[in-house]
Amino acid sequence: MSEHTWTKDEMEEFTELVDMASSQHQMSRLHSRFEMPKFIEKHGKPKCDAMFAELTKDDGKPAKKRAKR
């Protein structure tokens, strides 16, 4: 899945959920834990894996707001 097969909105939502998962705010982390499985179920694990690979392609760590480049 080397092509971008997601929309800008999908990547923005996914990026937000990934960023929230490592937030210092407990409520943000909890929100991510509840919403990420729903997002994966809706869009499919292969697509989510590809989006995560895109987010981490430079240094292996998710970068905040990288989807907006």
HUZIQUI-V956976 format. One record per helix or strand. SS is the DSSP state (H for helix, E for strand). FROM is the first residue (numbers start at 1). TO is the last residue. If there is no record, write none. Layout:
SS_FROM_TO, SS_FROM_TO
This chain:
H_8_21, H_26_43, H_45_55, H_66_68
